[in-house]
């Protein structure tokens, strides 16, 4: 990663808590990460740049994975630049950033990426997604994770889960849209929310659908020597 920033170093002060910096505004990612390492070790520092490359030119899964990696890596670059500008050279063990999208198939088999719904007409947009892509169909939730260690080592992964919805009735959908739950959610739904009522099964990591594949993150942390909460190391091994 070619970023001119101060290298992060682990703190040598016994009393200091070595932090993992989460580059995200998502409270769901914060909860999942805190479950791995403890909330006292998490510092939230979202990226400041709002612009991200889109997916309008990607219609194959390999291209979608590459774009997800690019976005997660860009977020990590942004956060590291902020830390460098703040002259934060100690007490940071790693930076972690992620990006999640929903990948659906058009009738002709072409893949389409659904991000967060637009705020202006989100009810119409999300209602169309449920009717066209979700009801009694299976789609993919894909998350790219980028972890940068204190020494600058970069680990990247893309994790995919298959999500199958059952029947989505018009009355249920009307109530769901009225709840406002879709806002700020990739694909317009949250598996841990009301949408869970009509999801029949998840193949793969369930936390990946929420926004952070904790199993993969735990493996990445162990590879970098980042300590997990007591007891979790055995689960990873």
Secondary structure, 3 states (H helix, E strand, C coil): CCCCCCCCECCCCCCCCCEEEECCCCHHHHHHHHHHHCHHHEEECCCCCCCCCCCCCCCCHHHHHHHHHHHHHHHHHHHHHHHHHCCCCECEEEEEEEEEEEEEECCCCCEEEECECCCCCHHHHHHHHHHHHHCCCEEEEEEEEEEEECCCCEEEEEEEEEEEECCCCHHHHHHHHHHCCCCCCECCCCCCCHHHHHEEEEECCHHHHHCCCHHHHHHHHHHHCCCCCCCHHHHHC
